[in-house]
Amino acid sequence: MKAPAQTNQERINLRLKRSVKTLLERAASLEGKTVSKFVLHSALDQAKKTVHEHESLALNAENSNSKTFFNALATTINFNSKLTDALKEHSQRVVSK
């Protein structure tokens, strides 16, 4: 049994200058796409790039900040009593799904 096909139901409306619309239409035409598909694909590419840039971290072994980060990862953590108590209380109160 096939899963039902997902339909595109969400919309984004844009107001733009005629010159911008003309440029988008021209670019879409050059790529053989509709304006909607051209704008959607371009926006998705940029969105993925933006999310990746904000969610990734590049480290360089020569950078002092990177060395500090690596040292912090390698150092053994010793919890103080307040943190230990808070973690115990959290595990008693919060149910993970």
N, C-alpha and C positions, 0 to 999 in steps of 0.2 A: 504494500500500500504506500503510495507516494504521500509525502508531507505536502500540505497546502503551500502553494507558491506565495511568497511574500509580495505584497503590493506596495508601491511607493505612495504613501499617503501624506507625508510631511511636505511642507512648502516653505520656500523663502522668497519673499518679494523684494525687489530692488528698485530704487529710483536712481536714475543716472542720466548724465548728459547725453544728448544725441550723438556727440562725437565718440563717447565711450562705447555706446551701443553699436555704432557703426564699426568701430575697431574690433569689438568682440564678434560681431557677425562676420567680418572679413577673416579674422583668425580662425573661427570655427569652420568657415567655408574652405579655407586652405587645408585644414586637417580632415575635411570630409565629415564633419560632425554637425549636429544641431547646436544652436547657441546654448541650449540648456545642458546638453552633454559636455560641451566644451567648458562651460563655466563650472559645472559640477566636478569634472575631472581635474581642472586647474585648481579649484578650491580644495579638493581632497588632497592633492599632492602637497599643497602648501600647508594644509592642516597637519598632515602626517609629519612633515619636516619640522614644523613648529613644536608639535608635541614631543618629537624625538629630541630636539635641542633642549627642551625644558626638563625632560625626564631622564636624560642620560648624563653621565659624568665621565669625562675623559681625564685620566690621570697619567702623569709623566713621572717616571722614577727620579728624574733630576730636579723636579720642582719641590721646593721646601714644603708647600702646602700638601703635596702628594705624600711626601715622606711622613709628615705629621699624621695624615690620615692612615697610612699603612701601619705606622707604629701604634696608633690607637686601636686598630683591628687586632694587632698581635699581642697587645697587653691584656693580661688577665684582669677580669673585672671583679672587684670585691664590693658586694652590696652592703650598704649600711643597714642597721636594724629597721629604720623607718621604711626604707624601700622594700625590704624583705616582708615586713608586716603589710605594706600596701599591696604587694603582689599576692600574698596569701588571701587578703580580703577580696581582691579582684577576682581570684579564681573561685571564691565561694559565692560571690554575687553575680558574676557574669557567666552566662551560658553561651558557649560558642556553638554555632550551627555547622 
